[in-house]
Amino acid sequence: AETKTFSPEVLRKYLFAGNIAEYMESLQDDPEKYKSQFGAYQKNGVNPGDLEKIYEGVHAKIRADPTYTKKTPSVPAGEKPK
């Protein structure tokens, strides 16, 4: 039987997108697949090393104001996003 133990390092890795950064790095040898998966990141100049700082900022903003704010949909009701 497999026993599971808590690892703060593993938790931190997932909370701060370490797994995504690793995947981004692994795809850098395949430009087409990388662009397919992370084209929006590329367009915005986000590299694998930037993700931790981005997530730290997001977590800080959530802690500063954790209230839920409903946003207006960017696509009118009844229409499908492009």
Secondary structure as GFF3:
##gff-version 3
##sequence-region A 1 82
A	DSSP	alpha_helix	8	15	.	.	.	ID=ss1
A	DSSP	alpha_helix	18	27	.	.	.	ID=ss2
A	DSSP	alpha_helix	31	43	.	.	.	ID=ss3
A	DSSP	three_ten_helix	48	50	.	.	.	ID=ss4
A	DSSP	alpha_helix	51	64	.	.	.	ID=ss5
###
